[in-house]
């Protein structure tokens, strides 16, 4: 979709991590739909007396199906930064390449997002235990992250059976690609967790043992297990 009208306001991003950038792009594409105008989005935001550039927005935007709803530029922001809770109010806009149900016997994952340092499992030992369990169930494990470009990650996701991981940038991409998401919860309060992920569909496990059990059940029952147990299932395959 494209609009002839371009917003007079210049919106401001927040945060530089992939998940932040993904939420920002998603939020302002949705805002553009609501206003029926192309949103102008600055590539930087004020930080004290200096400013922070968010060049990753330029890598994220072209992956979205409706990337023509946003213009990125060096403009000075004219609108205050949105509150962080606003970033999760809209369902994820699809990417240009979408997941379709398949039997590839491949599972993509990310256990090392930036929030991993303080809040997320796993240790290297637990990660290897989880991956070993997945492989014993007959799946190939593909690690996502900086070892691939964002476009390559999107293509890999679209051709795997599901995504496994923690709260990370890749889980935001997974929500837009549409692939089933199997989460292991970090130590944030459940109310904050639910707010952060209210626009994603996912199965939530509270430890790595639960995560392994979920993978086993998925292998046994297939996509029906996900449909019966995922949160926010109304967002699945919208």
MARZA-128195 format. One record per residue: residue number from 1; chain; x, y, z of N, C-alpha, C in turn. Coordinates in pm, whole numbers. Example, Ala and Ser with C-alpha at 12.3 -4.5 7.8 and 13.67 -1.06 7.14 Angstrom:
<sites>
[1; A; [1319; -569; 780]; [1230; -450; 780]; [1320; -330; 780]]
[2; A; [1285; -225; 708]; [1367; -106; 714]; [1290; 3; 787]]
</sites>
This chain:
<sites>
[1; A; [85; -119; 0]; [0; 0; 0]; [88; 124; 0]]
[2; A; [48; 224; -73]; [120; 351; -71]; [20; 466; -63]]
[3; A; [62; 577; -7]; [-23; 694; 8]; [45; 812; -60]]
[4; A; [-36; 903; -110]; [18; 1025; -169]; [52; 1128; -63]]
[5; A; [-22; 1124; 47]; [-3; 1221; 153]; [115; 1182; 241]]
[6; A; [205; 1276; 269]; [319; 1253; 356]; [300; 1336; 483]]
[7; A; [325; 1276; 597]; [307; 1344; 725]; [395; 1468; 734]]
[8; A; [342; 1574; 795]; [423; 1692; 822]; [511; 1670; 944]]
[9; A; [465; 1589; 1038]; [543; 1560; 1158]; [660; 1467; 1125]]
[10; A; [763; 1475; 1207]; [876; 1382; 1198]; [881; 1304; 1329]]
[11; A; [860; 1175; 1319]; [857; 1090; 1437]; [998; 1053; 1482]]
[12; A; [1007; 1009; 1607]; [1136; 978; 1669]; [1143; 829; 1705]]
[13; A; [1253; 761; 1671]; [1269; 622; 1714]; [1309; 616; 1861]]
[14; A; [1319; 494; 1913]; [1369; 477; 2050]; [1447; 347; 2055]]
[15; A; [1566; 351; 2110]; [1647; 232; 2122]; [1717; 195; 1992]]
[16; A; [1825; 118; 2005]; [1905; 82; 1889]; [1910; -68; 1864]]
[17; A; [1864; -148; 1958]; [1867; -293; 1941]; [1769; -335; 1832]]
[18; A; [1789; -455; 1778]; [1704; -502; 1668]; [1557; -506; 1708]]
[19; A; [1528; -557; 1830]; [1389; -563; 1873]; [1326; -425; 1881]]
[20; A; [1400; -326; 1930]; [1351; -189; 1934]; [1320; -139; 1794]]
[21; A; [1415; -159; 1703]; [1396; -111; 1565]; [1277; -180; 1499]]
[22; A; [1263; -310; 1524]; [1151; -383; 1464]; [1018; -329; 1515]]
[23; A; [1010; -304; 1645]; [887; -251; 1703]; [857; -110; 1651]]
[24; A; [961; -27; 1637]; [943; 109; 1587]; [887; 107; 1446]]
[25; A; [947; 29; 1358]; [899; 22; 1220]; [755; -29; 1216]]
[26; A; [729; -134; 1293]; [593; -189; 1295]; [491; -87; 1345]]
[27; A; [527; -16; 1452]; [436; 82; 1509]; [402; 191; 1407]]
[28; A; [503; 244; 1340]; [478; 358; 1253]; [417; 318; 1119]]
[29; A; [438; 194; 1074]; [363; 147; 957]; [215; 142; 991]]
[30; A; [184; 87; 1109]; [44; 81; 1152]; [-14; 222; 1170]]
[31; A; [64; 314; 1224]; [18; 451; 1241]; [-10; 514; 1105]]
[32; A; [74; 483; 1007]; [51; 534; 873]; [-81; 484; 816]]
[33; A; [-114; 356; 839]; [-242; 303; 793]; [-357; 380; 857]]
[34; A; [-347; 403; 988]; [-454; 470; 1061]; [-473; 613; 1011]]
[35; A; [-363; 683; 988]; [-369; 822; 943]; [-385; 835; 792]]
[36; A; [-366; 723; 721]; [-369; 724; 575]; [-266; 823; 519]]
[37; A; [-144; 812; 571]; [-36; 898; 525]; [98; 827; 546]]
[38; A; [196; 866; 468]; [331; 815; 485]; [395; 884; 605]]
[39; A; [453; 805; 693]; [513; 858; 815]; [660; 893; 790]]
[40; A; [698; 1014; 826]; [840; 1051; 822]; [903; 1015; 956]]
[41; A; [1010; 937; 950]; [1075; 886; 1070]; [1223; 926; 1069]]
[42; A; [1266; 993; 1173]; [1405; 1036; 1183]; [1497; 916; 1209]]
[43; A; [1620; 926; 1163]; [1719; 822; 1187]; [1796; 845; 1317]]
[44; A; [1755; 942; 1396]; [1823; 966; 1522]; [1727; 1017; 1628]]
[45; A; [1772; 1008; 1752]; [1694; 1061; 1863]; [1787; 1131; 1962]]
[46; A; [1736; 1234; 2030]; [1819; 1307; 2126]; [1860; 1218; 2242]]
[47; A; [1984; 1231; 2285]; [2036; 1160; 2401]; [2118; 1259; 2481]]
[48; A; [2056; 1324; 2579]; [2123; 1431; 2652]; [2146; 1548; 2557]]
[49; A; [2270; 1594; 2551]; [2303; 1704; 2462]; [2354; 1655; 2326]]
[50; A; [2363; 1524; 2310]; [2406; 1467; 2183]; [2287; 1398; 2116]]
[51; A; [2314; 1315; 2020]; [2208; 1241; 1954]; [2258; 1103; 1915]]
[52; A; [2165; 1007; 1908]; [2198; 870; 1876]; [2139; 833; 1740]]
[53; A; [2224; 784; 1651]; [2177; 738; 1521]; [2127; 594; 1532]]
[54; A; [2025; 563; 1454]; [1968; 428; 1453]; [1971; 378; 1309]]
[55; A; [2091; 357; 1259]; [2106; 316; 1119]; [2045; 180; 1090]]
[56; A; [2026; 98; 1194]; [1967; -34; 1172]; [1825; -25; 1118]]
[57; A; [1759; 89; 1138]; [1626; 107; 1080]; [1629; 90; 929]]
[58; A; [1740; 131; 867]; [1752; 122; 721]; [1763; -24; 676]]
[59; A; [1810; -112; 763]; [1817; -254; 730]; [1685; -324; 755]]
[60; A; [1611; -276; 855]; [1486; -341; 894]; [1371; -305; 800]]
[61; A; [1357; -178; 767]; [1240; -131; 692]; [1217; -208; 562]]
[62; A; [1318; -234; 477]; [1291; -300; 349]; [1238; -442; 361]]
[63; A; [1246; -502; 479]; [1197; -638; 496]; [1046; -644; 510]]
[64; A; [982; -532; 544]; [838; -529; 566]; [763; -516; 434]]
[65; A; [649; -583; 429]; [567; -579; 307]; [522; -438; 275]]
[66; A; [493; -358; 376]; [441; -222; 355]; [547; -118; 388]]
[67; A; [668; -139; 338]; [778; -48; 367]; [759; 90; 307]]
[68; A; [667; 104; 211]; [644; 236; 150]; [559; 327; 239]]
[69; A; [520; 280; 358]; [444; 363; 450]; [533; 448; 539]]
[70; A; [666; 431; 527]; [761; 507; 608]; [869; 565; 519]]
[71; A; [905; 691; 544]; [1023; 753; 485]; [1123; 778; 597]]
[72; A; [1246; 734; 577]; [1353; 756; 674]; [1440; 872; 629]]
[73; A; [1483; 955; 723]; [1567; 1069; 686]; [1640; 1128; 805]]
[74; A; [1720; 1228; 775]; [1800; 1296; 877]; [1726; 1413; 942]]
[75; A; [1596; 1417; 926]; [1518; 1528; 981]; [1530; 1536; 1133]]
[76; A; [1510; 1657; 1183]; [1501; 1676; 1328]; [1362; 1629; 1374]]
[77; A; [1354; 1540; 1471]; [1222; 1495; 1518]; [1139; 1612; 1570]]
[78; A; [1010; 1610; 1537]; [919; 1715; 1585]; [817; 1660; 1683]]
[79; A; [818; 1530; 1706]; [723; 1465; 1796]; [801; 1392; 1903]]
[80; A; [754; 1397; 2026]; [822; 1329; 2136]; [823; 1178; 2116]]
[81; A; [919; 1115; 2175]; [930; 969; 2169]; [807; 905; 2232]]
[82; A; [755; 802; 2167]; [639; 733; 2222]; [678; 657; 2348]]
[83; A; [581; 635; 2436]; [606; 553; 2555]; [630; 410; 2510]]
[84; A; [717; 339; 2579]; [757; 206; 2533]; [638; 110; 2520]]
[85; A; [535; 128; 2603]; [420; 38; 2593]; [343; 56; 2463]]
[86; A; [352; 175; 2402]; [282; 199; 2276]; [337; 112; 2163]]
[87; A; [463; 73; 2177]; [527; -4; 2071]; [471; -143; 2052]]
[88; A; [385; -187; 2144]; [334; -323; 2137]; [182; -327; 2117]]
[89; A; [124; -216; 2077]; [-22; -210; 2068]; [-77; -265; 1938]]
[90; A; [7; -278; 1835]; [-42; -323; 1705]; [15; -460; 1670]]
[91; A; [-66; -545; 1605]; [-12; -672; 1553]; [100; -647; 1453]]
[92; A; [187; -746; 1435]; [301; -726; 1348]; [262; -728; 1201]]
[93; A; [311; -628; 1130]; [294; -621; 985]; [377; -732; 923]]
[94; A; [326; -803; 823]; [402; -914; 764]; [527; -867; 691]]
[95; A; [625; -954; 687]; [743; -932; 605]; [710; -969; 460]]
[96; A; [800; -933; 369]; [777; -960; 227]; [780; -1109; 196]]
[97; A; [856; -1184; 275]; [859; -1329; 263]; [794; -1386; 388]]
[98; A; [697; -1477; 370]; [617; -1526; 482]; [636; -1676; 501]]
[99; A; [621; -1718; 625]; [626; -1859; 660]; [501; -1931; 614]]
[100; A; [518; -2054; 566]; [406; -2144; 538]; [435; -2277; 606]]
[101; A; [330; -2341; 653]; [344; -2468; 722]; [425; -2565; 636]]
[102; A; [525; -2630; 697]; [612; -2718; 621]; [667; -2829; 711]]
[103; A; [732; -2926; 651]; [794; -3038; 723]; [942; -3047; 688]]
[104; A; [1011; -2935; 702]; [1151; -2927; 662]; [1244; -2999; 758]]
[105; A; [1195; -3031; 879]; [1278; -3087; 988]; [1390; -2992; 1025]]
[106; A; [1364; -2862; 1013]; [1460; -2760; 1053]; [1396; -2670; 1157]]
[107; A; [1472; -2637; 1261]; [1428; -2544; 1364]; [1533; -2434; 1376]]
[108; A; [1491; -2308; 1363]; [1585; -2197; 1381]; [1574; -2145; 1524]]
[109; A; [1682; -2087; 1573]; [1683; -2047; 1713]; [1776; -1929; 1736]]
[110; A; [1754; -1857; 1847]; [1847; -1759; 1900]; [1836; -1759; 2052]]
[111; A; [1947; -1786; 2117]; [1954; -1784; 2263]; [2047; -1674; 2314]]
[112; A; [2097; -1588; 2226]; [2201; -1494; 2268]; [2167; -1350; 2232]]
[113; A; [2040; -1310; 2251]; [2005; -1171; 2230]; [2075; -1082; 2332]]
[114; A; [2073; -950; 2309]; [2142; -857; 2399]; [2088; -863; 2541]]
[115; A; [1959; -891; 2555]; [1902; -900; 2690]; [1947; -1027; 2762]]
[116; A; [2018; -1115; 2690]; [2064; -1241; 2747]; [2154; -1221; 2870]]
[117; A; [2234; -1114; 2870]; [2335; -1097; 2973]; [2277; -1096; 3114]]
[118; A; [2164; -1029; 3131]; [2112; -1011; 3267]; [1987; -1094; 3295]]
[119; A; [1911; -1127; 3194]; [1776; -1174; 3222]; [1741; -1311; 3165]]
[120; A; [1813; -1360; 3069]; [1768; -1479; 2998]; [1853; -1601; 3025]]
[121; A; [1794; -1718; 3012]; [1872; -1839; 3001]; [1915; -1846; 2857]]
[122; A; [2004; -1932; 2813]; [2064; -2038; 2892]; [2214; -2017; 2907]]
[123; A; [2272; -2093; 2995]; [2417; -2104; 2994]; [2455; -2184; 2869]]
[124; A; [2583; -2184; 2837]; [2628; -2262; 2721]; [2593; -2409; 2740]]
[125; A; [2606; -2459; 2863]; [2577; -2600; 2889]; [2429; -2631; 2866]]
[126; A; [2341; -2543; 2915]; [2198; -2566; 2896]; [2160; -2550; 2750]]
[127; A; [2218; -2451; 2685]; [2190; -2433; 2542]; [2225; -2560; 2464]]
[128; A; [2340; -2617; 2492]; [2381; -2739; 2422]; [2288; -2855; 2455]]
[129; A; [2238; -2859; 2580]; [2144; -2965; 2617]; [2014; -2951; 2539]]
[130; A; [1963; -2829; 2527]; [1840; -2806; 2452]; [1859; -2840; 2305]]
[131; A; [1970; -2793; 2246]; [1995; -2820; 2105]; [2016; -2969; 2080]]
[132; A; [2085; -3036; 2175]; [2103; -3180; 2161]; [1970; -3253; 2163]]
[133; A; [1879; -3208; 2250]; [1746; -3269; 2256]; [1670; -3249; 2125]]
[134; A; [1678; -3128; 2070]; [1609; -3099; 1944]; [1664; -3187; 1832]]
[135; A; [1795; -3204; 1830]; [1856; -3287; 1726]; [1817; -3434; 1742]]
[136; A; [1807; -3481; 1868]; [1763; -3619; 1891]; [1620; -3642; 1845]]
[137; A; [1542; -3535; 1844]; [1404; -3545; 1793]; [1400; -3546; 1640]]
[138; A; [1517; -3532; 1577]; [1523; -3545; 1432]; [1528; -3414; 1355]]
[139; A; [1556; -3302; 1425]; [1558; -3172; 1360]; [1701; -3120; 1341]]
[140; A; [1719; -3043; 1236]; [1842; -2968; 1217]; [1825; -2832; 1285]]
[141; A; [1923; -2790; 1364]; [1917; -2662; 1434]; [1997; -2557; 1358]]
[142; A; [1935; -2443; 1332]; [2002; -2335; 1260]; [2006; -2212; 1350]]
[143; A; [2126; -2170; 1386]; [2142; -2055; 1475]; [2130; -1925; 1396]]
[144; A; [2043; -1837; 1441]; [2025; -1707; 1379]; [2100; -1600; 1458]]
[145; A; [2119; -1485; 1396]; [2189; -1376; 1463]; [2287; -1310; 1369]]
[146; A; [2397; -1262; 1424]; [2494; -1185; 1346]; [2570; -1268; 1244]]
[147; A; [2555; -1400; 1249]; [2619; -1484; 1150]; [2549; -1478; 1015]]
[148; A; [2433; -1414; 1008]; [2359; -1395; 883]; [2314; -1249; 873]]
[149; A; [2286; -1204; 751]; [2219; -1075; 735]; [2074; -1090; 780]]
[150; A; [2007; -977; 801]; [1866; -983; 841]; [1782; -1048; 731]]
[151; A; [1812; -1018; 607]; [1736; -1079; 497]; [1757; -1230; 494]]
[152; A; [1879; -1273; 519]; [1906; -1417; 523]; [1832; -1482; 639]]
[153; A; [1829; -1415; 755]; [1754; -1469; 869]; [1607; -1484; 834]]
[154; A; [1550; -1385; 767]; [1410; -1391; 727]; [1384; -1510; 635]]
[155; A; [1471; -1531; 539]; [1455; -1643; 446]; [1468; -1777; 517]]
[156; A; [1562; -1786; 611]; [1578; -1911; 687]; [1453; -1939; 768]]
[157; A; [1403; -1838; 840]; [1282; -1855; 920]; [1165; -1906; 836]]
[158; A; [1148; -1846; 721]; [1033; -1879; 637]; [1036; -2025; 591]]
[159; A; [1152; -2089; 601]; [1165; -2226; 553]; [1194; -2326; 665]]
[160; A; [1176; -2283; 789]; [1188; -2374; 903]; [1049; -2407; 957]]
[161; A; [1041; -2508; 1043]; [912; -2546; 1099]; [872; -2455; 1214]]
[162; A; [969; -2408; 1292]; [938; -2321; 1404]; [1064; -2248; 1450]]
[163; A; [1042; -2145; 1534]; [1151; -2068; 1595]; [1153; -2097; 1744]]
[164; A; [1272; -2120; 1798]; [1291; -2144; 1941]; [1387; -2040; 1995]]
[165; A; [1357; -1982; 2111]; [1451; -1886; 2164]; [1404; -1813; 2287]]
[166; A; [1472; -1703; 2313]; [1443; -1615; 2425]; [1399; -1480; 2370]]
[167; A; [1371; -1387; 2460]; [1332; -1253; 2419]; [1452; -1187; 2351]]
[168; A; [1446; -1174; 2219]; [1559; -1125; 2141]; [1507; -1061; 2013]]
[169; A; [1598; -997; 1939]; [1558; -935; 1814]; [1497; -1032; 1716]]
[170; A; [1550; -1153; 1714]; [1499; -1252; 1618]; [1354; -1291; 1647]]
[171; A; [1311; -1284; 1774]; [1173; -1321; 1804]; [1076; -1218; 1748]]
[172; A; [1122; -1092; 1735]; [1037; -990; 1674]; [1024; -1016; 1524]]
[173; A; [1134; -1052; 1462]; [1128; -1089; 1322]; [1037; -1210; 1302]]
[174; A; [1049; -1309; 1392]; [968; -1429; 1381]; [818; -1397; 1382]]
[175; A; [779; -1299; 1465]; [637; -1262; 1472]; [589; -1206; 1339]]
[176; A; [674; -1129; 1269]; [634; -1074; 1139]; [639; -1178; 1028]]
[177; A; [737; -1267; 1035]; [746; -1375; 935]; [628; -1470; 951]]
[178; A; [578; -1486; 1075]; [459; -1568; 1098]; [487; -1708; 1146]]
[179; A; [613; -1742; 1168]; [651; -1877; 1209]; [609; -1903; 1354]]
[180; A; [570; -2027; 1388]; [541; -2059; 1529]; [662; -2029; 1616]]
[181; A; [637; -1971; 1736]; [743; -1928; 1826]; [732; -2006; 1956]]
[182; A; [844; -2066; 1998]; [854; -2135; 2125]; [951; -2058; 2212]]
[183; A; [898; -1995; 2316]; [975; -1906; 2404]; [1014; -1978; 2533]]
[184; A; [1130; -1941; 2586]; [1159; -1970; 2726]; [1165; -1836; 2798]]
[185; A; [1084; -1820; 2901]; [1067; -1692; 2968]; [1193; -1650; 3044]]
[186; A; [1219; -1517; 3042]; [1328; -1464; 3124]; [1274; -1430; 3264]]
[187; A; [1353; -1358; 3344]; [1312; -1335; 3482]; [1230; -1207; 3501]]
[188; A; [1182; -1148; 3392]; [1094; -1033; 3408]; [959; -1075; 3465]]
[189; A; [896; -983; 3535]; [762; -1006; 3587]; [669; -1046; 3473]]
[190; A; [579; -1139; 3500]; [493; -1192; 3394]; [406; -1083; 3332]]
[191; A; [367; -982; 3411]; [285; -874; 3356]; [363; -791; 3255]]
[192; A; [492; -767; 3284]; [575; -696; 3188]; [599; -782; 3065]]
[193; A; [622; -912; 3087]; [640; -1004; 2975]; [518; -999; 2883]]
[194; A; [398; -1011; 2942]; [277; -1012; 2862]; [261; -881; 2784]]
[195; A; [300; -770; 2843]; [292; -642; 2773]; [389; -640; 2655]]
[196; A; [513; -685; 2679]; [615; -682; 2574]; [583; -772; 2456]]
[197; A; [503; -874; 2480]; [479; -972; 2374]; [330; -989; 2342]]
[198; A; [253; -888; 2373]; [108; -897; 2350]; [74; -900; 2201]]
[199; A; [167; -859; 2115]; [139; -860; 1971]; [209; -975; 1900]]
[200; A; [244; -1079; 1976]; [306; -1200; 1918]; [225; -1323; 1959]]
[201; A; [222; -1423; 1874]; [171; -1553; 1913]; [289; -1640; 1951]]
[202; A; [276; -1722; 2057]; [389; -1803; 2104]; [344; -1904; 2208]]
[203; A; [421; -2011; 2220]; [410; -2102; 2334]; [518; -2061; 2434]]
[204; A; [478; -2043; 2559]; [570; -1996; 2662]; [604; -2109; 2759]]
[205; A; [734; -2135; 2774]; [782; -2228; 2875]; [865; -2150; 2977]]
[206; A; [864; -2197; 3100]; [927; -2122; 3209]; [1068; -2170; 3242]]
[207; A; [1110; -2279; 3180]; [1247; -2327; 3197]; [1282; -2416; 3079]]
[208; A; [1408; -2456; 3071]; [1453; -2532; 2955]; [1393; -2672; 2952]]
[209; A; [1355; -2727; 3068]; [1290; -2859; 3069]; [1154; -2851; 3000]]
[210; A; [1079; -2745; 3033]; [951; -2726; 2967]; [967; -2705; 2818]]
[211; A; [1073; -2634; 2779]; [1098; -2609; 2638]; [1125; -2740; 2564]]
[212; A; [1206; -2826; 2623]; [1233; -2956; 2560]; [1105; -3038; 2547]]
[213; A; [1022; -3034; 2651]; [896; -3109; 2646]; [804; -3057; 2536]]
[214; A; [803; -2924; 2519]; [719; -2866; 2414]; [763; -2910; 2275]]
[215; A; [894; -2916; 2255]; [945; -2961; 2125]; [905; -3106; 2100]]
[216; A; [913; -3188; 2203]; [873; -3328; 2189]; [725; -3339; 2152]]
[217; A; [641; -3258; 2218]; [497; -3262; 2189]; [469; -3209; 2049]]
[218; A; [545; -3107; 2007]; [526; -3057; 1871]; [559; -3167; 1770]]
[219; A; [666; -3240; 1794]; [701; -3347; 1701]; [589; -3450; 1694]]
[220; A; [527; -3479; 1809]; [423; -3582; 1813]; [292; -3535; 1750]]
[221; A; [252; -3411; 1779]; [119; -3365; 1739]; [121; -3262; 1626]]
[222; A; [239; -3211; 1593]; [250; -3117; 1482]; [189; -2981; 1513]]
[223; A; [150; -2914; 1408]; [101; -2777; 1422]; [-23; -2769; 1509]]
[224; A; [-99; -2876; 1518]; [-219; -2875; 1603]; [-182; -2847; 1749]]
[225; A; [-66; -2895; 1792]; [-21; -2868; 1929]; [0; -2718; 1949]]
[226; A; [59; -2655; 1851]; [81; -2510; 1861]; [-52; -2436; 1864]]
[227; A; [-141; -2472; 1779]; [-271; -2403; 1770]; [-349; -2417; 1900]]
[228; A; [-336; -2532; 1965]; [-410; -2555; 2088]; [-346; -2489; 2210]]
[229; A; [-217; -2459; 2205]; [-146; -2415; 2325]; [-82; -2277; 2318]]
[230; A; [-76; -2217; 2202]; [-7; -2088; 2189]; [-91; -1974; 2247]]
[231; A; [-22; -1877; 2305]; [-89; -1753; 2348]; [-114; -1665; 2225]]
[232; A; [-215; -1581; 2236]; [-250; -1485; 2130]; [-265; -1555; 1995]]
[233; A; [-326; -1672; 1999]; [-335; -1754; 1877]; [-417; -1684; 1769]]
[234; A; [-499; -1587; 1810]; [-576; -1511; 1711]; [-486; -1435; 1614]]
[235; A; [-360; -1411; 1654]; [-266; -1341; 1567]; [-196; -1437; 1471]]
[236; A; [-213; -1565; 1489]; [-142; -1662; 1405]; [-205; -1669; 1267]]
[237; A; [-120; -1655; 1165]; [-166; -1662; 1025]; [-279; -1565; 998]]
[238; A; [-265; -1442; 1044]; [-368; -1340; 1021]; [-381; -1313; 872]]
</sites>
